């Protein structure tokens, strides 16, 4: 099959772009390095759209949450990734979390069924000199291709570290110490609809003494050593290693991933407090697969050495005998200075036959990566079919994110960014308490109009 578009990279962005093109009967060659004998430092398998870090797409609340609004808009654009997530969904309160293996398998099944899509397991080392191309190789782009991108852009890509949280086997958690609950019972209705019981997180409580001892172990634990080329690479705050957060101060974790508020510990119940009391700090675990056998440690991305992880994390009450299906890790991510290098249609200014999509553009997060792939697919489809491209309004989550990547952000200080209401045109005339709902109502209305213009 002679292709009209070559997509390099079969992760979240590449898979979504391929879907948007193939469902419009455009011929696509999707090149994925994994499965050809090559892999990355973070991937475990060769499935398309493999989730290498958390299994959560974050909040699914589209009434007053920016990422929830992005979910809503992508569903309206017939997103494959959103449809696959729904089929692979596991209970996680108001968040959208998935069985990562089922999710990847569903994405690959749907793409393999497209008659105009060819999936090829191959490594691409050089940017194509002609032909419409979408580069969606993500933050772990292979060195040879990264070098080719650097040569084409005339500038070094920026880089940051990304850290992965450990996954624990459910049957190794001591439930005589830990307990099931969602903070403030938030998302109970959504959980029940998915077969959960409204108590979607495992909570491991700590007293003040336990917390302070744990904090000291984190700060003093043996860390992964950096290679020379990694020495000056910054962290992205959204995936900050837990021990780096801890080093900012003894109380930092208690106001971050270990905050105890809204979590009454029934094991500590007394006649005066029959529902228990808040612990001094809490470690939460979230279901990672549909079987409920694997649970990941929320917010516990880490660069501790593997032996240290086992030793330190087993000091957490309830995890004394924890068995780990996967230990945490650290890898170097790369991304372009997109406001400088890309035009408003994600095209490389120096080689406009090439578009970039996903995390390599400097967006951060699974959903954001997929959404930029979706947009790249729609832009390319419009170009091939002769339709004028009109970007989504900046009042929408898709439009706000695209505008940030392609020019609204300051090039000198450009850093990876999750979608958030700070990227939207402000609503100063709306009271602060009602502003989030107003952003989402405006975005939904404008998105409905824009979707109707798509070919």
LOLO-966057 format. One record per atom (N, C-alpha, C): x, y, z. Coordinates in steps of 0.1 Angstrom, whole numbers, plus 5000, padded with zeros to 4 digits. Layout:
N
XYZ;...
//
This chain:
455
500849885000;500050005000;500950125000;500750214990;501450344990;500750434999;501550485009;500950575019;500850715015;499950795020;499850935019;500451015030;500450945042;501051005054;501850905061;503050945066;503950855073;503850905088;503450825097;503450855111;504550775118;505450845125;506550785132;506350785147;506050665152;505750655166;504350615169;504250495176;502950445179;502450455193;502850565199;502350585213;500950655213;500750735223;499350795224;499050885213;500050975210;499751075199;499751015185;500750925182;500750855169;499550775167;499150695177;497950615175;496750695172;496550805180;495350895177;495350955164;496551005160;496651065146;496350965135;496850845137;496650735127;495150705126;494450705137;493050675138;492250785130;492550915133;491851025127;492051025112;493150985107;493450985093;492750855086;492950745092;492550615086;490950615086;490350665096;488850665096;488250755085;489150835079;488750925068;489250865055;489750735055;490150655044;491450715038;492250775046;493550825041;494550715044;495450685034;496350575036;497550625045;497850545055;498750575065;499750465067;501050495069;502050405073;502450445087;502150355097;502450385111;503750305115;504850375117;506150305121;506350315136;506450195142;506750185156;507950105158;508950165166;510250105168;510149975176;509249975187;509149865196;508549745188;509149625189;508649515182;509549475170;510549575168;511549545157;512849505163;512849485176;514149445182;514649565191;514049675189;514449795197;513349835207;513749905218;512849945228;513350075234;512750115245;513150235253;513450195267;514050285275;514350255289;513050245297;511950295293;510750305301;509650205297;509650155285;508550065280;508849915285;507749845287;507849705291;507549615280;506749655270;506349565259;506349645246;505649585236;505649655223;504249685218;503349695227;501949735224;501849875220;500949915211;500750055207;500050125219;500350245221;499750335231;500050275245;501250215248;501550165261;501650275271;501050255283;501150355293;502350315302;503350405302;504650375309;504750425323;503850515327;503850575340;502550535348;501850635351;500550615358;499550545349;498450485354;497350435346;496150525346;496350645351;495250745352;495350855341;494250885336;494050995327;493551115334;493651115348;493251215357;491751245357;491351355361;489951385364;489051365351;487851305353;486951295342;485751395344;485951485353;484851585356;484951695346;483951695336;484051795326;483151915329;482651925341;481852035345;482752155351;483852125357;484652225363;486152185363;486652105354;487952065354;488552065340;489752125338;490252145324;490552015317;491151915324;491451795318;490151715315;489151725324;487851665321;487251725309;487351855307;486851915295;487551865283;488851845284;489551785273;489051645269;488851565279;488251435277;486951455269;486051545273;484751565267;484951605252;485851695250;486051745236;486651635227;487551555232;488151445224;487051345221;486151315230;485051215227;484251275216;484051405216;483251465206;483851455192;485251445192;485951425179;486251285176;485451185182;485651045180;487050995182;487551035194;488850995198;488950845201;489950775194;490150635197;490650605211;491450695216;492050675229;491050685240;490050785238;489050795248;488050675248;487750625236;486950505235;487550385241;488850365238;489550255244;489650265259;489850385264;489950405279;488550365285;487450395279;486150365284;486050215285;486550135275;486349995275;487349925286;488449995289;489449935298;489350005312;488350075314;488250155326;488150075339;488750125350;488750055363;488350165373;487750125384;487250225394;488350305399;488150435400;489150535405;488450665409;487350655415;486650775420;486150855408;486450985408;486151075397;487151075386;488251005388;489350995378;488950895367;489650905356;489550805345;490850725345;490750605351;491950515352;491650385344;492650325339;492450205330;493350085334;492849975329;493749855329;494649875317;495949895320;496849945310;497049845298;497049715302;497149605291;495949605283;494749605289;493549605281;493349725272;493849845277;493749965270;494649955257;495949915259;496849905247;496249805237;495749695242;495249585233;494049645225;493249725231;492049775224;492449875213;493449955217;493950055207;494549985195;495349875197;495949805186;494949735178;493949675185;492849605177;492149695168;491749815173;491049905165;491849955153;493149985155;493950035144;494249925134;494449805139;494749695129;493549665120;492349705125;491149675117;490949775106;491749885105;491549995095;492149945082;491349945071;491949895059;492949985052;492950115056;493950205049;495150235058;495250155069;496350175078;497350055078;498550075076;499649975077;500550005089;500549905098;501449915110;502649845107;503849915108;505149855105;506049865117;506549755121;507549755132;508949785127;509349905128;510649945122;511150065130;512450085130;513050205136;513350305124;512950425126;513250535116;514350615122;515450625115;516650705121;516750845115;516050875104;516251005097;514951055094;514751185096;513451255092;513351245076;512151205071;511951195057;512151335050;512751325039;513151455032;511951505024;510851425022;509651475016;508451385020;507351415016;506151345019;505551385033;504251385034;503651435046;503951335058;504451395068;505051315080;504551375093;504151285102;503851325116;504851255125;505651325132;506651275141;505951275155;505751155161;505051145174;505851045182;507151055182;508050965189;508150985204;507551095209;507451105223;508751155230;508751155243;509851205250;511051115251;510850995245;511950895245;512450865231;512450965223;512950955209;514350885208;514450785199;515750715198;516850815194;518050795198;519150885196;519350925182;519350835172;519650865158;518550965153;517350935155;516251025151;516351155158;516651155171;516751285178;517851365172;518951305168;519951375161;519551435148;518751365141;518251415128;517251535130;516451525141;515551635144;516351755148;517451735156;518351845160;518951915148;519351835138;519951885126;518951965118;517651925118;516651995110;516152125117;516152125130;515752235138;516752345140;518052295139;519152395141;519252435156;518652355165;518752395179;518652265187;519252265199;519152145207;517752135213;517252015214;515951995221;516152015236;515152065243;515252075257;515051945263;515251925276;515151795282;514751805297;514051705302;513651705316;513551555320;513551535333;513451395338;511951365341;511651245339;510251195343;510451065351;509751055362;509850945371;508650855372;508750725374;507750625374;507450575388;506150565391;505850515404;505750355405;506050295417;505950155418;504550105417;504449975414;503149905414;503249785424;502249765432;502249665443;501149565440;501449435443;500449335443;499449355454;498149345450;497149375460;497149275472;497349155469;497349055480;498449055490;499449145487;500549165496;500349285506;499249355504;498949475513;498149425525;498549475537;497949435549;496749525552;495549465549;494349545551;493849545565;494549485574;494249505589;494849645593;495749695585;496249835588;495749935578;495749895565;495249985555;493749975554;493050065547;491650055545;491250125531;490050095526;489550145514;488750265516;489050365508;488150495509;488650585498;487750675493;488050785485;488050915493;488851005490;488951125498;487551205497;486951225509;485651295510;484551215503;484851085499;483951005492;483651055478;484651135473;484451195460;484451095449;483551105439;483451015428;482750885431;482050875442;481450745446;480450705436;479650795430;478650755420;479250695408;480250765403;480950715391;481650575394;482150565406;482750435409;481750325409;480550345415;479550245416;479150205402;479050295393;478650265379;479650175372;480850175377;481950095371;482149965378;481249935387;481449815395;482249825408;482649945411;483349975423;482349985435;482850015446;481950035458;482050175463;482650265456;482750405460;483950435469;484750325472;485950335480;487050285472;487550375464;488450325453;489950335455;490350385467;491750385470;492150305482;493250245482;493750185494;494650285501;494350305514;495050415522;495850355533;497150385534;498050345544;498350455553;497950445566;498050565575;499350565583;499750685586;500950715594;500650805606;501250775617;501350865628;502450975625;502451075634;503551175632;504951105633;505151025642;506450955644;506750875632;505750795627;506050705615;506350795603;505650905601;505850995590;507251055590;507651105601;508951165602;510051075600;509850945605;510950845602;510950805587;509750795581;509650765567;510350875559;510051005562;510551115555;512051115555;512651085567;514151075568;514650965559;514050855558;514450745550;514450785535;513350855531;513250905517;514450995514;514651095522;515651195520;517051135519;517351035528;518650985529;518850855521;517850795515;517950675507;518850695495;519450575491;520450585480;519750605467;520150705459;519450735447;520150685435;519450685424;520050655411;521050765407;522250715402;523250815399;523050865385;523250995383;523051055370;524251025361;523951005348;525051005338;525551145335;526651165330;527251295328;526251385319;525651325309;524851405300;523451435306;523151375318;521951405325;522051505336;523351555339;523651625352;522751755353;522551825343;521851955344;520351945339;519851825338;518451815333;517451835345;516551925343;515551955353;514451855354;513651855365;512451775366;511251855362;510251785357;508951845354;508151825367;507551925372;506851925385;505751815386;505151785375;504051695375;504451555377;505751525375;506351395378;507551405387;507451495396;508651515406;508851385414;510051335415;510251215424;509951255438;509351155445;508851185458;509951225468;511151175466;512151205475;512751345472;512551395460;512951535457;511951635463;510651595463;509651675470;509951675485;510251555490;510551555505;511651645509;512651655500;513851735503;513551885504;512351925499;511952065500;511552105514;511252005523;510852035537;510151915542;510151905556;509551785562;508051785560;507451895559;505951895558;505451895543;506351895533;505951915519;505051795515;505351675518;504551555514;503151555520;503051615532;501751615539;500751705533;501251795524;500351885517;500351855502;500951735499;501051685485;500451545484;501151455479;500651315477;500251245490;500751295502;500451225514;499451295523;498751385517;497851465526;496751375531;496351395544;495451295551;494051345551;493751475547;492351525549;491351445541;490151435547;489051365540;489151215540;490051165549;490251015549;490250975564;489050935569;488950885583;489350745583;490250715592;490750575594;489850495603;489050395598;488150325606;488950235617;490150205614;490950125624;491250205636;491150335636;491450415647;490150465654;489050405651;487750445657;487750445672;487050535678;486950545693;485450575695;484950565708;483550605710;483250755707;484250835708;484150975705;484151005690;484950915683;485050925668;484850795662;483550755661;483250615656;483650585642;483850695634;484350665620;485850685619;486550695630;487950705630;488450855629;489750875629;490251005628;491251015616;491551135612;492551155602;493951115607;494651035599;496051005602;496851135601;498151135605;499051245603;499451255588;499551145581;499851135567;499251005562;499051005549;498550885542;499250855529;499550725526;500050685513;498850625506;498450665494;497350615487;497850525475;497050415473;497350335461;496050325453;496250325440;495150325430;495150205422;493950145419;493850025411;494550045397;495249945393;496049965380;495549865369;494749765373;494249675362;492849635366;492049575356;490649545358;490549435368;491449345369;491349235379;491549285393;492049405395;492249455408;493449395416;494349325408;495449265414;496649355416;496749465408;497849555408;497449695412;498149755421;497849885426;499049975426;498950095420;500150185420;500150285431;501350325435;501450415446;501350565441;500250625445;499850755439;500850865443;501450925433;502451035436;503750995440;504050865439;505350805444;506350775433;506350855423;507450845413;508750865421;509750785417;510950785425;512250755417;513350805422;514650775416;515550695426;514850645437;515650555446;516050435439;517150375443;517650255437;516650145441;516550035433;515549935434;515549875448;516749835453;516749775466;516349875477;516649995475;516250105485;514750115485;514150115473;512650125472;511950015480;512449895479;511849785486;511949805501;513149845505;513449865520;512649985525;512650095518;512050215524;510450205523;509950155512;508450155510;507850045519;508649945524;508049855533;508049905547;508550025550;508350085563;506950155563;506250165552;504950225552;503950125559;503150175569;502150085575;501250025565;501049895565;500249825555;501049765544;502249815542;503149765531;504349695536;504249645549;505349575555;505849455547;504949385541;505249265533;504949285518;504949415514;504649445500;505449375490;504849315479;505549265468;505249355456;506349385448;506249485438;506249415424;505149455416;505149405402;506049485394;506249615398;507149705391;507649805401;508949825401;509549925409;509650055401;509850165408;509850295402;511150315394;511150415386;512350435377;512350585373;513450615365;513650755361;514150745347;513650835338;514150845325;514150985320;515051015311;515151145305;514251175294;513451275294;512551315284;513051425276;512751435263;513151545254;511951605248;511951735245;510851805238;511451925231;510651965221;511052075212;510652205219;511352315215;510952445219;509852485208;508752435209;507652445199;507252585195;507152675205;506752815201;507752875191;508952835191;509952885182;510052805169;509952675170;510152585158;508952545150;507752555156;506552505149;505652615145;504952605134;503952705131;502552665138;501552735135;500252725141;499552585138;500152515128;499552385124;500552275128;501452305137;502352205142;503352155132;503552235122;504552205111;505852265115;506952195112;508252245113;508452355103;508852475108;508952585100;509952575089;511052505092;512152475083;511852365073;510852285076;510452165067;509052145069;508152225063;506652215066;505952085062;506651995055;506051865052;505951775065;506651825076;506751745088;505951815099;505051745105;504351785117;504951715129;504851775141;505151705153;503851695162;503851585170;502651565178;502951495191;502251525201;502451455214;503451525223;504051445232;504851505242;506151565237;506551525225;507751585220;507551735217;506251775216;505951925214;506052005227;506051935238;506152005251;504852005258;503851925254;502651905262;503051795272;502351785283;502651685293;501351615297;501451485298;500251405302;499751315290;499151205294;498651115284;497551175275;496651245282;495451295274;495951415265;496751495271;497351605263;498051555251;498851455253;499651395242;498751345231;497751265235;496751215225;496051325218;495651435226;494851535220;495651615209;496951625211;497751695201;497951605189;498051465191;497951375180;496651385172;495551395179;494251415173;494251535164;494751645169;494751765161;495751755149;496851695151;497751675139;497151585129;496351485133;495651405123;494551485116;493851565123;492751645116;493351755107;494451815111;495151915103;495651845089;496251735091;496751665079;495651615070;494551565076;493451525068;492851645060;492751755067;492251875060;493151915048;494451905050;495351935040;495251845028;495051715030;495051615019;493651635012;492651655019;491251665012;490951805007;491851895009;491552025003;490652115011;490452085024;489652165032;490452275039;489852395041;490552495049;490552445064;491752465070;491852435084;491552555093;490552535102;490252635112;490552575126;491452625133;491752575146;490652575156;490552485166;489552495176;489652635184;488552685188;488652815195;489552805207;490152915211;491052915223;490252905236;488952915235;488052905246;487852755250;488252665241;488152525243;489452465248;489452345254;490652285260;491652255248;491152205237;491952175226;492652295220;491852405219;492352525213;493352595223;493052595236;493952655245;495352585245;495252455245;496552375245;497352395232;496652395221;497352415208;497952555208;497152655212;497752795212;498952805221;498952735232;500052745241;501352685234;501152575228;502252505222;502852575210;501952635202;502452695189;502552845189;502652905201;503053045201;502653135213;501653095220;501253175232;502353165243;503053055244;504053045255;505253125252;505953165263;507253235261;508253135257;508953155246;509853055241;511053045250;511553155256;512753145265;512553065277;511253055282;510952975294;510052865292;509952815279;509052705276;509352575283;508252525290;508452405298;507152315295;507252185298;506152095296;504952145304;503752135298;502552185304;501352095303;500652065314;499352005314;498352105310;497152065305;496052155302;495552205315;495252335316;494752405328;494052525324;493252585333;492452695329;493252825328;494552815332;495452935330;495752955316;495552855307;495852865293;494652925285;493452935292;492252985286;492153135286;491453195276;491153345278;490353365291;490853465299;490253485312;488853525312;488153495322;486753545325;486753635337;487253755336;487353835348;486053885353;484953885345;483653935349;482853825357;483453705358;482753595365;483353575379;482553565389;483053545403;483953425403;484953435412;485953325412;485353185415;484453175424;483853045427;483152985416;482653065406;481853005395;482653005382;483953045383;484753055371;485052925364;485352815371;485652695365;484452645357;483252645363;482052605356;481852695343;482152825345;481952915333;482952875322;484152845326;485152805315;484652685308;484152585315;483752465308;482452485300;481452565305;480252585298;480552665285;481452765285;481852835273;482552745264;483552665269;484252565260;483352465253;482452415261;481552315254;480752375243;480152495246;479352555235;480152585223;481352635225;482252675213;482752545206;482952435214;483452315208;482352255199;481152265203;479952205195;479952275182;480152405182;480052475169;481252435160;482452425166;483652385159;483552245153;483152155161;483052015156;482152005143;481152085143;480252085131;480952125118;482052195119;482752245107;483752135102;484052025110;485051935106;484551855093;485451825084;485051745072;484851605076;
//
